[in-house]
């Protein structure tokens, strides 16, 4: 099997992990070297600034000894299997890098013989890229469940970002659907990665992924976990992956079930509110609740709290501006700047980035409601 044939298999096998692309996954894939068909394994990841970053997203191997019921690469599952040798994958990555088809690499793997044995092969790949060939691009390494602390430490030193997937909020769900994994050890990997980054003088850049819709977890459960991990400094970002049915299992949705993609989107929106807008999970949901699917969580919060509105854009502090539907952090900062310069007007709000169709019911300007024809400006 040629390296490019392996990439067909192992690029596709990596597509189920969202912990570098999330909702930034783009269907636009660069052409192959021959220009006749599309290359597998290249995805456009969206950065926090909105920039698109083409990554080679690939597994080192999809041969797995684990029996995770929700995973297409689980032991015993049908489908082609393949594995790269470290130098073989490095040559593929460098070829794509030299031709400017990628700006980084996301490397994960199934657990073949043991976590440490597979992790060591991933690290051998990373060492070749960084130290032997001077690869300076973005490098994301997956920490495999059960990896030793010394291997986690080296991964942190070599990578731009590392991730360790928690999969589920509840330990009982994990035990039922992934019997070889332990929640305690999955969380410990994040702790060890954070400690390794701090020891090396690096700012920890850690992510995880949870699967949405495969177990009984509610959105309240997901957001509570996310906030707690953010506050402990164990995460830079949580990724949510709508469960795509891949097997018949009594504890999983049937294969005919559609992936809960709208629910996934609402969780991403709520996660932004936690990380960037100053909301807490308790403000968004009560125990046992899911986010509404028919509107975004910020608008849902605003509808439940009429006492907070209207907000006067000429007087409100930054923290209150962030609560207004249609205003984000960048727009709120622009409003503060316009106030300092004395140029804040209804007519100028759209130029500042205010989404007037959403914000109008919730705002005042110097005590006045927006004119009804504001949408014309």
Order of alpha helices (4+ residues) and beta strands (2+ residues): alpha-beta-beta-alpha-beta-alpha-beta-alpha-beta-alpha-alpha-beta-alpha-beta-alpha-alpha-alpha-beta-alpha-alpha-alpha-alpha-beta-beta
